[in-house]
């Protein structure tokens, strides 16, 4: 039997995502009520600009006092889609203390303070759900947290930012330079006016911290994630990748060490073989590849951003939290029992593609090979092209640690025959 008293929802933020959440709550009200077992009522909407016309939202629900809204005491669920650290953190904390569970899409806050927020939610007997914080509409957090709870996840490898994937895909498919591809992404609305958070990898790093924490049952904060942006990727890098049968993606990579004693989390551009499923992810789409002991290899694919896709994930969490409210229970909370250390980037082992500008004369290759050998880095393949006294030397290594590769590169810079290091890129997804 359906309960007649509605569950009351407070919406913090009514931008691209928030307005879609409100629209779906209204247009799908009957279906949501049937799925939950009680109607849900939008009880208030906190915004910064109250005079803006918001189609489909009763103006009497709109307020600029978000704190007063979450303190009301009759709010069952707070949906936070304002983003950023403050005032979101204070509002979520206040919501827990005044009886509400929280659904959030705030990856930056969760990557920085997720452990503290989970602890407060557990103390207060509330839910904290955040499927929409990573990869938009793609169901990813719940499968990792619930469906794979009985498995051992060893690796999470993915494209988790649509802006960067659009830019790199455009560079790959058309031969465009970075700035040209960025300009197109901005014109189409894929890139913000200030794209720094995307192109420098900050957005993806926050998502990597969340994914690593859930996958490995370990607290991983944003500061634990190694981050490299993609602004230095060139058309020449794509040409080299194609010669290797690869393309280039900005990847979030979370791995359990072979001995199981530590984990790593990193974001950086990497070459991946065209045969790998992630190589075929085009445009602004996201995809995440999960490897675990029992289930093997799984891939999650779909739109990673946008109002309606992200709102879909928010509404999925809202339904789950409301069901928990009706049953007097809470869902899965923070699972950090493993408490594995997060290894520094210097200990990460992978393959590398290094392009060197060298003098075109006898003995150069031997000198370069000696430097690699002295630093314990094994060479897989070498390709050299020369003209008019100058040459390009491309070296692809076997697996080596980041620290040993850095030592190799510094030694190479000291050779008189090496004019410069044109590019260094990791090779993933073997």
ChimeraX attribute file (.defattr): number of C-alpha atoms within 10 A of each C-alpha:
attribute: neighborCount
match mode: 1-to-1
recipient: residues
	/A:1	6
	/A:2	11
	/A:3	12
	/A:4	11
	/A:5	10
	/A:6	15
	/A:7	22
	/A:8	18
	/A:9	25
	/A:10	26
	/A:11	27
	/A:12	28
	/A:13	20
	/A:14	22
	/A:15	14
	/A:16	14
	/A:17	22
	/A:18	24
	/A:19	22
	/A:20	21
	/A:21	24
	/A:22	20
	/A:23	17
	/A:24	16
	/A:25	21
	/A:26	16
	/A:27	11
	/A:28	10
	/A:29	15
	/A:30	14
	/A:31	12
	/A:32	20
	/A:33	21
	/A:34	12
	/A:35	15
	/A:36	22
	/A:37	19
	/A:38	20
	/A:39	20
	/A:40	24
	/A:41	18
	/A:42	19
	/A:43	21
	/A:44	23
	/A:45	28
	/A:46	23
	/A:47	20
	/A:48	15
	/A:49	11
	/A:50	13
	/A:51	10
	/A:52	9
	/A:53	10
	/A:54	14
	/A:55	10
	/A:56	11
	/A:57	17
	/A:58	13
	/A:59	15
	/A:60	9
	/A:61	13
	/A:62	22
	/A:63	18
	/A:64	15
	/A:65	12
	/A:66	21
	/A:67	16
	/A:68	13
	/A:69	23
	/A:70	29
	/A:71	17
	/A:72	13
	/A:73	13
	/A:74	16
	/A:75	22
	/A:76	25
	/A:77	29
	/A:78	28
	/A:79	26
	/A:80	24
	/A:81	26
	/A:82	22
	/A:83	18
	/A:84	13
	/A:85	15
	/A:86	11
	/A:87	12
	/A:88	19
	/A:89	19
	/A:90	11
	/A:91	21
	/A:92	27
	/A:93	17
	/A:94	16
	/A:95	26
	/A:96	26
	/A:97	19
	/A:98	17
	/A:99	20
	/A:100	31
	/A:101	28
	/A:102	26
	/A:103	28
	/A:104	26
	/A:105	24
	/A:106	23
	/A:107	27
	/A:108	23
	/A:109	20
	/A:110	25
	/A:111	25
	/A:112	18
	/A:113	15
	/A:114	22
	/A:115	19
	/A:116	13
	/A:117	19
	/A:118	19
	/A:119	13
	/A:120	18
	/A:121	24
	/A:122	17
	/A:123	11
	/A:124	15
	/A:125	17
	/A:126	26
	/A:127	27
	/A:128	28
	/A:129	25
	/A:130	24
	/A:131	27
	/A:132	29
	/A:133	28
	/A:134	28
	/A:135	30
	/A:136	28
	/A:137	25
	/A:138	22
	/A:139	18
	/A:140	22
	/A:141	20
	/A:142	16
	/A:143	13
	/A:144	18
	/A:145	20
	/A:146	13
	/A:147	11
	/A:148	15
	/A:149	15
	/A:150	10
	/A:151	15
	/A:152	17
	/A:153	25
	/A:154	20
	/A:155	23
	/A:156	25
	/A:157	24
	/A:158	25
	/A:159	26
	/A:160	30
	/A:161	29
	/A:162	26
	/A:163	25
	/A:164	32
	/A:165	24
	/A:166	24
	/A:167	29
	/A:168	30
	/A:169	23
	/A:170	21
	/A:171	22
	/A:172	22
	/A:173	11
	/A:174	10
	/A:175	17
	/A:176	17
	/A:177	17
	/A:178	18
	/A:179	13
	/A:180	14
	/A:181	21
	/A:182	25
	/A:183	15
	/A:184	15
	/A:185	21
	/A:186	17
	/A:187	12
	/A:188	9
	/A:189	11
	/A:190	21
	/A:191	22
	/A:192	14
	/A:193	10
	/A:194	9
	/A:195	16
	/A:196	14
	/A:197	14
	/A:198	20
	/A:199	22
	/A:200	20
	/A:201	28
	/A:202	21
	/A:203	18
	/A:204	33
	/A:205	33
	/A:206	28
	/A:207	26
	/A:208	33
	/A:209	31
	/A:210	27
	/A:211	25
	/A:212	29
	/A:213	27
	/A:214	22
	/A:215	27
	/A:216	28
	/A:217	20
	/A:218	22
	/A:219	23
	/A:220	29
	/A:221	23
	/A:222	22
	/A:223	12
	/A:224	21
	/A:225	28
	/A:226	21
	/A:227	20
	/A:228	18
	/A:229	19
	/A:230	21
	/A:231	15
	/A:232	12
	/A:233	19
	/A:234	18
	/A:235	17
	/A:236	14
	/A:237	21
	/A:238	20
	/A:239	15
	/A:240	16
	/A:241	22
	/A:242	16
	/A:243	10
	/A:244	15
	/A:245	13
	/A:246	21
	/A:247	27
	/A:248	27
	/A:249	25
	/A:250	25
	/A:251	30
	/A:252	30
	/A:253	26
	/A:254	26
	/A:255	22
	/A:256	22
	/A:257	17
	/A:258	9
	/A:259	7
	/A:260	11
	/A:261	13
	/A:262	17
	/A:263	25
	/A:264	25
	/A:265	31
	/A:266	24
	/A:267	29
	/A:268	20
	/A:269	24
	/A:270	25
	/A:271	28
	/A:272	23
	/A:273	21
	/A:274	17
	/A:275	13
	/A:276	15
	/A:277	14
	/A:278	23
	/A:279	19
	/A:280	13
	/A:281	18
	/A:282	17
	/A:283	18
	/A:284	23
	/A:285	21
	/A:286	27
	/A:287	27
	/A:288	22
	/A:289	19
	/A:290	21
	/A:291	17
	/A:292	16
	/A:293	11
	/A:294	11
	/A:295	12
	/A:296	12
	/A:297	13
	/A:298	11
	/A:299	15
	/A:300	15
	/A:301	20
	/A:302	17
	/A:303	20
	/A:304	23
	/A:305	25
	/A:306	16
	/A:307	16
	/A:308	20
	/A:309	19
	/A:310	27
	/A:311	27
	/A:312	21
	/A:313	25
	/A:314	28
	/A:315	21
	/A:316	18
	/A:317	23
	/A:318	27
	/A:319	17
	/A:320	17
	/A:321	25
	/A:322	27
	/A:323	18
	/A:324	17
	/A:325	20
	/A:326	13
	/A:327	9
	/A:328	9
	/A:329	14
	/A:330	19
	/A:331	14
	/A:332	13
	/A:333	16
	/A:334	20
	/A:335	18
	/A:336	16
	/A:337	10
	/A:338	13
	/A:339	16
	/A:340	19
	/A:341	14
	/A:342	21
	/A:343	17
	/A:344	16
	/A:345	17
	/A:346	13
	/A:347	14
	/A:348	18
	/A:349	17
	/A:350	17
	/A:351	25
	/A:352	25
	/A:353	23
	/A:354	19
	/A:355	23
	/A:356	22
	/A:357	20
	/A:358	24
	/A:359	21
	/A:360	20
	/A:361	12
	/A:362	8
	/A:363	11
	/A:364	18
	/A:365	17
	/A:366	9
	/A:367	14
	/A:368	21
	/A:369	17
	/A:370	14
	/A:371	18
	/A:372	21
	/A:373	12
	/A:374	13
	/A:375	17
	/A:376	15
	/A:377	22
	/A:378	16
	/A:379	17
	/A:380	13
	/A:381	11
	/A:382	15
	/A:383	11
	/A:384	15
	/A:385	12
	/A:386	14
	/A:387	9
	/A:388	7
	/A:389	9
	/A:390	16
	/A:391	19
	/A:392	21
	/A:393	23
	/A:394	20
	/A:395	21
	/A:396	21
	/A:397	21
	/A:398	16
	/A:399	18
	/A:400	19
	/A:401	17
	/A:402	19
	/A:403	15
	/A:404	17
	/A:405	24
	/A:406	14
	/A:407	16
	/A:408	19
	/A:409	19
	/A:410	12
	/A:411	15
	/A:412	22
	/A:413	14
	/A:414	11
	/A:415	15
	/A:416	11
	/A:417	19
	/A:418	21
	/A:419	17
	/A:420	17
	/A:421	17
	/A:422	14
	/A:423	16
	/A:424	20
	/A:425	19
	/A:426	20
	/A:427	23
	/A:428	20
	/A:429	17
	/A:430	10
